[in-house]
């Protein structure tokens, strides 16, 4: 995986048919260092034009003598460093790197927050705003830092799967390709809400 160099994207969008194989290649290369990794963002929503690649991954961690994961030893991040990948942003929950001329945003939730992060990173922005400001208030939950919490006591609601998020929002899972251009409003109104 050669992530060195490359041109910083200036907002140029490319056809999904060009970007999807690139994203899948990155997933294939990084997969051995993850418990789980998936494509999110506009690629997952099947948009015809894509600006960047968004991935959500639960990294694997080095284990100590007793088999307990050492959260300071993120094997995915270690792999990227070892390969010399330029990472302008490199934190515990988010890494940004270039793959050729393509910007890659890599979000790293815990297994307990996978569903909420995967939902939000899939988008769209308008769909997320509806979930976070309208729907969540109707059902007594709230989003904070990408996590789903009970509104009345701030308790974390585990969301190991995207379906868990929709269950707590009292909705059927809205397909990714229905999360743009207000299509989810009609989808929910047509009976997909519980």
C-alpha beads as a LAMMPS data file, in Angstrom:
LAMMPS data file: protein, C-alpha beads

194 atoms
193 bonds

1 atom types
1 bond types

-500.0 500.0 xlo xhi
-500.0 500.0 ylo yhi
-500.0 500.0 zlo zhi

Masses

1 110.0

Atoms # bond

1 1 1 0.000 0.000 0.000
2 1 1 1.668 3.153 -1.159
3 1 1 0.044 6.116 0.555
4 1 1 3.065 8.391 0.246
5 1 1 2.877 11.621 -1.633
6 1 1 -0.041 12.190 -3.884
7 1 1 -2.012 15.310 -4.580
8 1 1 -4.367 16.777 -2.052
9 1 1 -7.855 16.602 -3.453
10 1 1 -9.375 20.013 -4.071
11 1 1 -12.956 18.826 -3.813
12 1 1 -12.891 17.099 -7.181
13 1 1 -15.384 14.268 -7.363
14 1 1 -14.853 11.137 -9.398
15 1 1 -17.316 8.502 -10.625
16 1 1 -18.340 5.865 -8.096
17 1 1 -17.213 3.224 -10.592
18 1 1 -13.668 4.617 -10.316
19 1 1 -13.622 5.099 -6.541
20 1 1 -15.285 1.874 -5.353
21 1 1 -12.497 -0.496 -6.528
22 1 1 -9.902 1.797 -4.927
23 1 1 -11.799 1.822 -1.634
24 1 1 -12.260 -1.959 -1.761
25 1 1 -8.526 -2.416 -2.363
26 1 1 -7.742 -0.298 0.709
27 1 1 -10.231 -2.335 2.771
28 1 1 -8.605 -5.565 1.556
29 1 1 -5.115 -4.342 2.488
30 1 1 -6.123 -3.018 5.917
31 1 1 -8.477 -5.877 6.749
32 1 1 -5.852 -8.105 8.378
33 1 1 -5.277 -5.386 10.992
34 1 1 -8.947 -4.880 11.845
35 1 1 -11.597 -6.743 13.766
36 1 1 -14.005 -5.199 11.282
37 1 1 -13.783 -2.679 8.422
38 1 1 -16.422 -1.319 6.022
39 1 1 -16.833 1.358 3.385
40 1 1 -19.079 4.240 4.492
41 1 1 -19.889 7.721 3.188
42 1 1 -21.099 8.533 -0.301
43 1 1 -19.709 5.265 -1.668
44 1 1 -21.997 3.288 0.634
45 1 1 -24.899 5.573 -0.276
46 1 1 -24.224 4.731 -3.946
47 1 1 -23.781 8.356 -5.002
48 1 1 -22.727 8.655 -8.661
49 1 1 -19.863 11.052 -7.805
50 1 1 -17.540 10.600 -4.825
51 1 1 -15.101 13.113 -3.339
52 1 1 -13.239 11.062 -0.753
53 1 1 -13.158 7.591 0.738
54 1 1 -14.671 7.069 4.183
55 1 1 -13.962 3.878 6.079
56 1 1 -15.065 2.684 9.504
57 1 1 -12.831 0.133 11.218
58 1 1 -12.482 -1.481 14.612
59 1 1 -8.719 -2.003 14.846
60 1 1 -7.045 -5.070 16.219
61 1 1 -4.915 -4.451 19.293
62 1 1 -1.799 -6.181 20.509
63 1 1 -2.553 -8.450 23.458
64 1 1 -0.592 -8.611 26.668
65 1 1 0.761 -11.750 28.324
66 1 1 -2.730 -12.591 29.614
67 1 1 -4.508 -12.085 26.303
68 1 1 -5.979 -8.702 27.229
69 1 1 -6.035 -6.104 24.447
70 1 1 -3.582 -3.248 25.009
71 1 1 -5.515 -0.244 23.680
72 1 1 -2.283 1.709 23.325
73 1 1 -1.068 -0.802 20.682
74 1 1 -3.391 -0.207 17.727
75 1 1 -2.178 -2.664 15.071
76 1 1 -3.966 -0.823 12.251
77 1 1 -2.223 2.454 13.058
78 1 1 1.074 0.587 13.539
79 1 1 0.693 -0.969 10.065
80 1 1 0.114 2.433 8.436
81 1 1 3.143 3.919 10.218
82 1 1 5.279 0.899 9.289
83 1 1 4.311 1.329 5.619
84 1 1 5.312 4.994 5.716
85 1 1 1.823 6.308 5.018
86 1 1 1.596 10.073 5.426
87 1 1 -1.128 10.730 8.007
88 1 1 -1.838 14.476 8.358
89 1 1 -4.377 13.597 11.065
90 1 1 -3.657 10.647 13.326
91 1 1 -5.615 10.187 16.546
92 1 1 -7.149 7.352 18.513
93 1 1 -10.554 7.639 16.812
94 1 1 -9.696 9.133 13.422
95 1 1 -6.890 8.929 10.880
96 1 1 -6.693 10.820 7.607
97 1 1 -4.272 9.709 4.917
98 1 1 -3.752 9.943 1.202
99 1 1 -3.843 6.932 -1.074
100 1 1 -2.379 8.262 -4.292
101 1 1 -4.424 11.392 -4.943
102 1 1 -7.399 10.170 -2.883
103 1 1 -8.116 11.397 0.624
104 1 1 -9.101 8.586 2.990
105 1 1 -10.955 9.278 6.239
106 1 1 -10.640 6.325 8.619
107 1 1 -12.922 6.339 11.672
108 1 1 -12.156 3.902 14.487
109 1 1 -15.023 3.253 16.906
110 1 1 -15.101 0.679 19.677
111 1 1 -17.126 -2.492 19.073
112 1 1 -19.836 -0.994 21.339
113 1 1 -20.153 2.159 19.217
114 1 1 -19.666 0.601 15.774
115 1 1 -23.337 0.934 14.808
116 1 1 -23.710 4.603 15.668
117 1 1 -20.409 5.629 14.053
118 1 1 -21.119 3.540 10.929
119 1 1 -24.586 5.114 10.637
120 1 1 -23.298 8.676 11.029
121 1 1 -20.250 8.179 8.784
122 1 1 -22.510 6.783 6.076
123 1 1 -24.533 10.014 6.170
124 1 1 -25.798 11.998 4.454
125 1 1 -25.266 15.189 6.466
126 1 1 -28.956 16.105 6.139
127 1 1 -30.027 12.603 7.195
128 1 1 -27.691 12.755 10.207
129 1 1 -29.073 16.139 11.241
130 1 1 -32.585 14.707 11.077
131 1 1 -31.566 11.711 13.207
132 1 1 -29.711 13.842 15.764
133 1 1 -32.083 16.797 16.085
134 1 1 -35.556 15.524 15.192
135 1 1 -35.872 11.760 15.519
136 1 1 -33.654 11.249 18.577
137 1 1 -35.650 13.844 20.544
138 1 1 -38.903 12.079 19.681
139 1 1 -37.746 8.800 21.239
140 1 1 -35.706 9.897 24.281
141 1 1 -32.152 9.368 23.048
142 1 1 -29.367 11.697 21.929
143 1 1 -26.121 11.508 20.015
144 1 1 -22.918 12.775 21.602
145 1 1 -19.462 12.344 20.072
146 1 1 -20.935 9.756 17.714
147 1 1 -22.326 7.660 20.551
148 1 1 -26.011 7.002 21.235
149 1 1 -27.041 7.896 24.800
150 1 1 -30.248 7.809 26.830
151 1 1 -31.479 11.377 27.044
152 1 1 -32.611 11.219 30.692
153 1 1 -29.390 9.884 32.281
154 1 1 -26.663 10.028 29.616
155 1 1 -26.122 6.254 29.758
156 1 1 -24.347 4.772 26.734
157 1 1 -26.597 2.607 24.590
158 1 1 -24.439 -0.122 23.052
159 1 1 -24.808 -0.138 19.270
160 1 1 -22.632 -2.985 18.004
161 1 1 -24.663 -3.014 14.765
162 1 1 -26.252 -0.295 12.672
163 1 1 -29.614 -2.016 13.184
164 1 1 -29.277 -1.314 16.938
165 1 1 -29.218 2.431 16.221
166 1 1 -32.413 2.254 14.189
167 1 1 -34.065 0.003 16.776
168 1 1 -33.445 2.606 19.505
169 1 1 -34.691 5.329 17.144
170 1 1 -37.811 3.191 16.627
171 1 1 -37.291 3.006 12.878
172 1 1 -36.763 0.295 10.339
173 1 1 -33.225 0.484 8.944
174 1 1 -33.205 3.164 6.261
175 1 1 -31.185 1.792 3.314
176 1 1 -28.036 3.843 2.639
177 1 1 -29.208 4.825 -0.853
178 1 1 -32.362 6.355 0.685
179 1 1 -30.390 8.695 2.985
180 1 1 -29.882 11.502 0.442
181 1 1 -32.045 14.259 -0.982
182 1 1 -34.762 13.880 1.668
183 1 1 -35.748 10.422 0.400
184 1 1 -35.690 9.053 3.983
185 1 1 -38.659 11.316 4.850
186 1 1 -40.873 9.541 2.325
187 1 1 -39.364 6.160 3.256
188 1 1 -40.194 6.659 6.944
189 1 1 -43.625 8.151 6.174
190 1 1 -44.479 5.166 3.965
191 1 1 -44.463 2.941 7.019
192 1 1 -40.831 2.150 7.720
193 1 1 -41.106 3.926 11.107
194 1 1 -42.422 1.799 13.941

Bonds

1 1 1 2
2 1 2 3
3 1 3 4
4 1 4 5
5 1 5 6
6 1 6 7
7 1 7 8
8 1 8 9
9 1 9 10
10 1 10 11
11 1 11 12
12 1 12 13
13 1 13 14
14 1 14 15
15 1 15 16
16 1 16 17
17 1 17 18
18 1 18 19
19 1 19 20
20 1 20 21
21 1 21 22
22 1 22 23
23 1 23 24
24 1 24 25
25 1 25 26
26 1 26 27
27 1 27 28
28 1 28 29
29 1 29 30
30 1 30 31
31 1 31 32
32 1 32 33
33 1 33 34
34 1 34 35
35 1 35 36
36 1 36 37
37 1 37 38
38 1 38 39
39 1 39 40
40 1 40 41
41 1 41 42
42 1 42 43
43 1 43 44
44 1 44 45
45 1 45 46
46 1 46 47
47 1 47 48
48 1 48 49
49 1 49 50
50 1 50 51
51 1 51 52
52 1 52 53
53 1 53 54
54 1 54 55
55 1 55 56
56 1 56 57
57 1 57 58
58 1 58 59
59 1 59 60
60 1 60 61
61 1 61 62
62 1 62 63
63 1 63 64
64 1 64 65
65 1 65 66
66 1 66 67
67 1 67 68
68 1 68 69
69 1 69 70
70 1 70 71
71 1 71 72
72 1 72 73
73 1 73 74
74 1 74 75
75 1 75 76
76 1 76 77
77 1 77 78
78 1 78 79
79 1 79 80
80 1 80 81
81 1 81 82
82 1 82 83
83 1 83 84
84 1 84 85
85 1 85 86
86 1 86 87
87 1 87 88
88 1 88 89
89 1 89 90
90 1 90 91
91 1 91 92
92 1 92 93
93 1 93 94
94 1 94 95
95 1 95 96
96 1 96 97
97 1 97 98
98 1 98 99
99 1 99 100
100 1 100 101
101 1 101 102
102 1 102 103
103 1 103 104
104 1 104 105
105 1 105 106
106 1 106 107
107 1 107 108
108 1 108 109
109 1 109 110
110 1 110 111
111 1 111 112
112 1 112 113
113 1 113 114
114 1 114 115
115 1 115 116
116 1 116 117
117 1 117 118
118 1 118 119
119 1 119 120
120 1 120 121
121 1 121 122
122 1 122 123
123 1 123 124
124 1 124 125
125 1 125 126
126 1 126 127
127 1 127 128
128 1 128 129
129 1 129 130
130 1 130 131
131 1 131 132
132 1 132 133
133 1 133 134
134 1 134 135
135 1 135 136
136 1 136 137
137 1 137 138
138 1 138 139
139 1 139 140
140 1 140 141
141 1 141 142
142 1 142 143
143 1 143 144
144 1 144 145
145 1 145 146
146 1 146 147
147 1 147 148
148 1 148 149
149 1 149 150
150 1 150 151
151 1 151 152
152 1 152 153
153 1 153 154
154 1 154 155
155 1 155 156
156 1 156 157
157 1 157 158
158 1 158 159
159 1 159 160
160 1 160 161
161 1 161 162
162 1 162 163
163 1 163 164
164 1 164 165
165 1 165 166
166 1 166 167
167 1 167 168
168 1 168 169
169 1 169 170
170 1 170 171
171 1 171 172
172 1 172 173
173 1 173 174
174 1 174 175
175 1 175 176
176 1 176 177
177 1 177 178
178 1 178 179
179 1 179 180
180 1 180 181
181 1 181 182
182 1 182 183
183 1 183 184
184 1 184 185
185 1 185 186
186 1 186 187
187 1 187 188
188 1 188 189
189 1 189 190
190 1 190 191
191 1 191 192
192 1 192 193
193 1 193 194
